[in-house]
Amino acid sequence: VTYLAAVQVIGTARASIELVVLALALVIAIVVALVWLPLVLHLVAPDATERGIKAIVGWLRANGRIVALTALAVAGVALVLDGAVGLAG
């Protein structure tokens, strides 16, 4: 969903073709890195990758609720501000 939103924002931006291509390349690189990086790391160093992933999962289990609530609060504030600016302007 985030990928589609980013592509939609880039596609509707009134920017030069060079900037659009650069932005799309950056978004694609980030998305591909998020998918392929753990796989490549697992091939290179399986034990270290497994320990790292287990540490991240443990941290998310301990702090996931706070992370989610903070993200939702930030998104909510952004939506309210965007609506207020839209009504005012």
MOFEN-V836660 format. One record per backbone hydrogen bond with DSSP energy under -1.0 kcal/mol. CO is the residue of the C=O (numbers start at 1). NH is the residue of the N-H. Records with the same first field share a line. If there is no record, write none. Layout:
# MOFEN-V836660
CO->NH / NH
This chain:
# MOFEN-V836660
1->5
2->6
3->7
4->8
5->9
6->10
7->11
8->12
13->15
16->20
17->21
18->22
19->23
20->24
21->25
22->26
23->27
24->28
25->29
26->30
27->31
28->32
29->33
30->34
31->35
32->36
33->37
36->40
37->41
38->42
39->43
40->44
41->45
45->49
46->50
47->51
48->52
49->53
50->54
51->55
52->56
53->57
54->58
55->59
56->60
57->61
58->62
59->63
60->64
63->67
64->68
65->69
66->70
67->71
68->72
69->73
70->74
71->75
72->76
73->77
74->78
75->79
76->80
77->81
78->82
79->83
80->84
81->85
82->86
83->87
84->88
85->89
